[in-house]
Amino acid sequence: MTTWIDRILAAEQPPSGIRVCVIGTGYVGLTVAAGLAWLGHDVVGADSAAWKVRQLEAGRVPFLEPGLPKLVSRMQRAERLRFTTDTVAAVADADFVFLCVPTPQGAGGEADLHHVLEAAAQVGAALPHGSIVVTKSTVPVGTADMVGQRLARPDIAVVSNPEFLAEGTALTDFFRPDRIVIGSRSPDAAAAVGGLYSALLSDVITTDVRSAELIKYASNAFLATKLSFVNSISRLCDATGADIRDVTRGMGADRRIGNAFLRPGPGWGGSCFPKDTQALVRIGIDNGVDLGLVRAAIRVNEVQRTSIVRRVRAAIGVQGTAATVALWGLTYKAGTDDLRDSPAMAIADDLRRAGVAVRAYDPARSEPVAGLTVCTDRYEACRGASVLIVATEWPQFVQSDFTSVRAAMVGTAVIDTRNILDPIPVLAAGLDYSGMGIRIPVAAARGPAVTAARPLAGVPR
């Protein structure tokens, strides 16, 4: 079957003659580099990690991102994309330089900008006259000013062009963006950056540079708050007997609310939401503004994870079996191999500290993980387990044979933190199903080994 990325590859844009250097070849940098190459530009990806550059030159993408390896290889064959460790040489003839380096969380919650500022200082003297530096990394308000100071080049415009790429759908987000945000003090520089994306059908929002820097943080914090809200409501559904699926269906029908980010889960994680919400709170503190709603969203996220751990420990107690659990999913979401701030990992770590053995399976992660038994098969992960936790929404899990799951387990508890399983085949296999805020009618539990659907006794509401 031909996919949309196959159509993209077959219809690349004509050469533009514009030369772009992308500094940093992680999730954001590599996607931006390959995408800009497809848009017709001559792109070089620069990275200080020699091992990564060697892999990329050999056509291997060192992380999971659907469609990206194919696009990178295609652009390399078209001689529009190359890689180097010599950043200074790479910027020497660039019209645009994109800063796509990491901005990890600092000790006080603030964004650590040392990679961004080091890159600016490194290339300042080598930039051609009149070139444009673009901050693509997620950076706090005022970063463009600091980058400009490090460049020490009054002839170089610094433009904020925040990324809105979600792991697992990065190419879709690049080629079909909801919006392109460009912030600059120079209208000409803003128009030039916008011109790089002229082949994409998207609204271009042009702002001052500080507003552009804040848009990304505000967007991520709003989405994280929406997730924390629906997770709180799912716990209320458990306590009251309501069904979160009906509640969110009714909420999402309101055009002012919408359906996006209304699925409960084990809490949000990944490379962006945790650090960006903390960084936004820090920005507020530094500017005398208490972002109490964002702080509450962070607290609710922590509560969500610990409530699942309590539910698992209660289920172990009910089963009266050995303290072993099966964990389906390690990555923070499906479609990626990223474990950063993964709620699945946080749950596994809490259980392990409580003396519970964890046997895990994830379709994207087969290498060893400290403290866990990582299995190569989902049913093997269930062997000897008293509880099965579905922690990541991989579609493979939906099609599982729950008769085989029941045969492998010594207990019967299935805790579906993503609400992706159909409870009926789970119950019919002789297992107890527990979702997030889901009410299961007694009639649904009829099967050869089950007499009634019930919440797990002693499970905290």
C-alpha positions in Angstrom: 0.0 0.0 0.0 1.3 3.5 -0.9 1.5 5.7 2.1 1.5 9.5 2.2 5.3 9.5 2.9 5.8 7.5 -0.3 3.9 10.2 -2.2 6.1 12.8 -0.5 9.2 11.0 -1.6 8.0 10.8 -5.1 7.2 14.5 -5.4 10.1 16.4 -3.8 10.3 20.2 -4.6 12.7 21.6 -7.2 16.1 22.9 -6.0 15.9 26.3 -4.4 19.6 27.2 -4.2 19.2 28.1 -0.6 21.9 26.7 1.7 20.8 25.6 5.2 22.9 24.3 8.1 21.0 22.4 10.9 23.1 22.2 14.1 21.9 19.1 16.1 20.6 15.9 14.5 18.3 14.5 17.2 14.5 14.0 16.8 13.9 17.7 15.9 17.1 18.5 14.0 17.1 15.4 11.8 13.4 15.8 10.9 13.9 19.5 10.1 17.0 18.8 8.1 15.4 16.1 6.0 12.2 18.1 5.6 14.0 21.2 4.4 15.9 19.1 2.0 12.7 17.8 0.5 11.5 21.4 0.2 14.4 21.9 -2.2 17.1 23.3 0.0 20.7 22.2 0.2 21.0 21.0 3.8 24.0 20.0 6.0 23.3 18.5 9.4 26.1 19.2 11.9 26.5 17.3 15.1 29.4 17.0 17.6 28.7 13.3 18.1 31.0 11.5 15.6 29.2 8.2 16.2 25.9 9.7 15.2 27.3 11.3 12.1 28.8 8.0 11.0 25.5 6.3 11.4 23.6 9.0 9.4 26.2 8.9 6.7 25.6 5.2 6.4 21.8 5.8 6.1 21.0 4.6 9.7 18.7 6.8 11.9 19.7 6.1 15.5 16.2 6.3 16.9 12.7 5.2 16.0 10.7 7.7 13.9 8.3 6.3 11.3 9.2 7.3 7.7 12.3 9.3 8.7 15.0 6.7 7.6 13.4 6.5 4.2 13.3 10.3 3.8 16.8 10.8 5.0 18.2 8.1 2.6 16.2 9.6 -0.3 17.5 13.1 0.4 21.1 11.8 0.6 20.8 10.1 -2.7 19.4 13.3 -4.2 22.5 15.0 -2.8 20.5 17.5 -0.9 21.4 16.3 2.6 24.8 15.5 4.1 26.2 15.3 7.6 29.4 16.5 9.3 31.1 17.0 12.6 32.7 20.2 11.5 30.1 22.7 12.5 32.2 25.8 11.7 32.9 24.7 8.2 29.2 23.8 7.8 28.0 27.3 8.5 30.6 29.1 6.4 28.4 29.4 3.3 25.0 28.9 4.9 22.1 31.3 4.3 20.2 30.0 7.3 21.5 28.2 10.4 19.0 26.3 12.6 19.8 25.7 16.2 18.3 22.3 17.1 20.4 21.3 20.0 19.0 19.9 23.3 17.7 22.1 26.1 17.5 19.7 29.1 15.9 20.6 32.4 18.2 22.3 34.8 18.5 21.7 38.5 15.9 24.4 39.3 13.4 23.4 36.6 14.7 26.0 34.2 15.8 25.1 30.6 19.5 24.5 30.4 20.7 26.7 27.5 24.4 25.9 27.5 24.2 23.8 24.2 22.4 26.7 22.5 24.7 29.4 23.6 27.8 27.3 23.0 26.7 26.7 19.4 26.1 30.4 18.9 29.5 31.3 20.2 31.2 28.6 18.1 29.8 29.7 14.8 29.5 33.5 15.3 32.7 34.4 13.5 32.2 32.0 10.7 28.7 33.0 9.6 28.5 34.7 6.2 27.4 38.4 6.2 23.6 38.7 6.3 22.8 35.1 7.1 20.0 34.3 9.5 20.2 32.2 12.7 17.0 30.4 13.6 16.3 29.0 17.1 14.3 25.8 16.6 15.0 24.3 20.1 12.4 25.0 22.8 13.9 27.9 24.6 12.6 30.4 27.3 11.7 34.0 26.6 14.8 36.1 26.0 16.9 33.4 24.5 17.1 35.1 21.1 18.7 38.1 22.8 21.3 35.9 24.5 22.0 34.1 21.2 22.5 37.5 19.5 25.0 38.5 22.2 26.9 35.3 21.8 27.1 35.7 18.0 28.4 39.2 18.4 27.4 39.9 14.9 25.0 42.9 14.4 24.6 41.9 10.7 23.0 38.6 11.7 19.3 38.4 12.4 18.1 35.9 15.1 14.7 34.5 14.4 12.5 32.2 16.7 10.8 29.4 14.8 9.6 26.9 17.5 9.1 23.3 16.6 5.8 21.5 17.1 7.0 17.9 16.2 5.6 15.1 18.3 7.6 11.9 18.4 6.0 9.1 16.4 4.4 11.6 14.0 7.2 14.0 13.4 7.1 13.9 9.6 3.3 14.4 9.5 3.8 17.4 11.9 6.5 18.8 9.6 4.7 18.4 6.3 1.2 19.1 7.6 1.7 21.6 10.4 -1.2 23.3 12.2 0.8 26.5 12.0 4.2 27.8 11.4 5.3 30.4 14.0 8.0 32.9 13.2 9.2 35.6 15.6 11.6 38.3 14.7 12.4 42.0 15.1 13.1 42.1 11.4 10.2 41.8 9.0 12.6 40.9 6.2 14.2 38.1 8.2 10.8 36.7 9.3 9.7 36.7 5.6 12.9 34.9 4.6 12.4 32.2 7.1 8.7 31.9 6.1 9.8 31.5 2.5 11.7 28.3 3.4 8.3 26.6 4.0 6.4 28.2 1.1 5.6 24.8 -0.4 3.7 23.8 2.7 0.0 24.6 3.1 -0.1 26.1 6.5 -0.9 29.3 8.3 2.2 31.4 9.1 1.9 33.3 12.3 4.4 36.1 12.5 5.0 37.7 15.9 7.7 39.5 17.9 10.5 37.2 19.0 9.5 36.9 22.7 5.9 35.9 21.9 7.2 33.2 19.5 9.4 31.8 22.3 6.5 31.6 24.7 4.0 30.1 22.3 5.7 26.6 22.4 5.8 26.5 26.2 2.2 27.8 26.5 1.0 25.2 24.0 2.7 22.2 25.7 1.6 23.4 29.2 -2.0 23.7 28.0 -2.0 20.2 26.5 -0.4 18.7 29.6 -3.0 20.5 31.8 -5.8 19.0 29.6 -4.4 15.5 30.1 -4.1 16.0 33.8 -7.7 17.2 33.9 -9.0 14.2 32.1 -6.9 11.9 34.3 -8.5 13.5 37.4 -11.9 13.0 35.9 -11.2 9.3 35.2 -10.4 8.8 38.9 -13.7 10.5 39.7 -15.5 8.1 37.3 -13.9 5.2 39.2 -15.2 6.6 42.5 -18.8 7.4 41.2 -19.5 4.6 38.8 -19.5 6.9 35.8 -17.8 5.9 32.5 -15.0 8.1 31.3 -15.7 7.1 27.7 -19.1 8.6 27.8 -18.0 11.6 29.8 -15.2 12.5 27.3 -17.6 11.8 24.3 -20.0 14.3 25.8 -17.2 16.8 26.5 -15.5 16.5 23.1 -18.7 17.2 21.3 -18.4 20.8 22.5 -16.5 22.7 19.8 -14.9 24.8 22.5 -13.3 21.7 24.0 -12.8 19.2 21.2 -11.7 15.6 21.4 -8.0 15.9 21.3 -6.1 15.0 24.5 -9.2 13.7 26.3 -8.0 10.1 26.7 -7.0 9.1 30.2 -3.7 7.3 30.8 -0.9 6.6 33.2 0.3 10.2 33.1 2.2 12.3 30.5 5.9 12.0 29.8 8.4 12.1 27.0 11.1 14.6 26.1 8.9 17.8 26.1 5.9 18.0 28.5 7.8 17.3 31.8 10.7 19.7 31.1 8.6 22.3 29.4 6.0 22.6 32.1 8.7 22.9 34.7 10.5 25.4 32.6 7.3 27.5 32.2 6.8 27.5 36.0 10.4 28.7 36.4 9.9 31.4 33.8 6.8 32.6 35.8 8.8 32.6 39.1 11.6 34.6 37.5 9.1 37.2 36.2 6.9 37.3 39.4 4.0 35.4 37.9 2.6 32.3 39.8 1.5 29.8 37.2 -0.5 27.8 39.8 -2.6 26.0 37.2 0.5 24.5 35.5 2.0 23.6 38.9 -1.3 21.8 39.7 -1.1 19.9 36.4 2.3 18.7 37.3 1.1 17.5 40.7 -1.9 15.7 39.2 0.5 13.9 36.8 2.5 12.6 39.7 -0.7 11.5 41.6 -1.8 9.6 38.5 1.3 7.5 38.4 1.3 6.8 42.1 -2.4 5.9 42.0 -1.7 3.2 39.4 1.1 1.8 41.6 -1.3 1.6 44.5 -3.9 -0.1 42.3 -1.3 -2.7 41.3 -0.1 -3.3 44.8 -3.7 -3.8 45.9 -4.3 -6.2 43.1 -1.2 -8.2 44.1 -2.6 -8.4 47.6 -6.0 -9.6 46.4 -4.5 -12.3 44.3 -2.3 -13.6 47.1 0.4 -14.7 44.6 4.1 -14.0 44.2 5.0 -10.3 43.8 5.6 -10.4 40.0 3.9 -8.1 37.5 4.0 -8.1 33.7 4.4 -4.7 32.1 3.3 -4.3 28.4 5.1 -1.1 27.2 8.1 0.8 28.3 8.2 3.8 26.0 6.3 6.9 27.0 4.0 6.4 24.0 3.6 4.1 21.0 5.5 4.9 17.8 8.7 5.8 19.5 11.6 4.0 21.3 12.0 6.9 23.8 12.1 6.1 27.5 12.6 9.7 28.7 10.2 10.5 31.5 8.1 7.5 30.5 5.2 6.8 32.9 5.7 3.1 32.3 9.3 3.3 33.5 8.2 5.4 36.5 5.6 2.8 37.5 8.1 0.0 37.0 10.7 1.8 39.2 8.1 2.4 42.0 7.1 -1.2 41.9 10.7 -2.4 41.9 11.5 -0.3 44.9 8.6 -1.9 46.7 10.1 -5.3 46.1 7.9 -6.3 43.1 9.6 -8.1 40.2 8.8 -6.6 36.8 8.8 -8.6 33.6 8.4 -6.2 30.7 7.8 -6.3 26.9 7.9 -3.4 24.4 7.8 -3.8 20.6 10.5 -1.0 20.3 12.8 -1.9 23.1 14.6 -5.3 23.4 17.8 -4.2 25.0 18.3 -4.7 28.8 16.9 -2.1 31.2 18.4 -1.9 34.7 16.3 -3.7 37.3 13.8 -5.2 34.9 13.5 -8.5 33.0 13.0 -7.4 29.4 11.3 -10.1 27.4 11.1 -10.6 23.6 7.5 -11.7 23.7 4.4 -10.3 25.4 3.3 -13.7 26.6 6.7 -14.5 28.0 6.4 -11.3 30.0 3.3 -12.6 31.6 4.9 -15.8 32.8 4.4 -16.1 36.6 2.8 -12.7 36.9 0.0 -11.9 39.3 -0.9 -8.7 37.5 -0.6 -7.5 33.9 -0.2 -3.7 33.3 -0.8 -2.3 29.9 1.3 0.9 30.1 1.8 1.9 26.4 -0.8 2.1 23.7 0.9 -0.1 21.2 -1.8 -1.4 18.8 -0.3 -5.0 18.9 -1.6 -5.3 22.4 -5.2 -5.0 21.3 -5.0 -8.2 19.2 -3.5 -10.3 22.0 -4.6 -13.9 22.8 -5.9 -13.5 26.3 -6.3 -17.2 26.7 -2.5 -17.5 26.4 -2.2 -14.6 28.8 -4.3 -16.3 31.4 -2.3 -19.6 30.9 1.0 -17.7 31.5 -0.1 -15.8 34.6 -0.6 -17.0 38.1 -3.0 -14.2 38.9 -5.9 -12.7 37.0 -5.6 -9.0 37.3 -5.3 -6.9 34.1 -4.9 -3.2 34.6 -5.3 -1.3 31.3 -3.9 2.2 31.9 -4.6 3.2 28.3 -8.1 1.9 27.9 -7.1 0.2 24.6 -8.3 -3.3 25.3 -11.7 -4.7 24.7 -12.8 -5.9 28.2 -15.0 -8.7 26.9 -12.3 -11.1 25.5 -10.2 -10.3 28.6 -13.0 -11.3 30.9 -14.0 -14.2 28.8 -10.5 -15.6 29.2 -11.0 -15.7 33.0 -9.1 -12.5 33.8 -10.3 -9.5 35.8 -10.3 -6.3 33.8 -9.7 -2.9 35.3 -9.4 0.3 33.1 -9.1 4.0 33.8 -12.6 5.3 34.7 -14.4 2.5 32.8 -17.7 1.0 34.0 -18.2 -2.6 32.9 -21.8 -3.9 32.9 -22.1 -7.3 34.6 -23.6 -8.8 31.4 -20.3 -8.1 29.6 -18.5 -10.5 32.0 -20.2 -13.7 30.9 -17.8 -16.3 29.8 -16.7 -19.8 30.6 -14.5 -18.9 33.5 -16.1 -15.7 34.7 -19.3 -15.1 36.6 -19.3 -11.4 37.1 -17.4 -8.3 36.2 -16.2 -6.5 39.2 -13.7 -3.9 40.3 -10.6 -5.4 42.0 -11.4 -5.6 45.7 -9.4 -3.1 47.8 -8.3 -1.1 44.7 -8.1 2.6 45.7 -10.6 4.8 43.9 
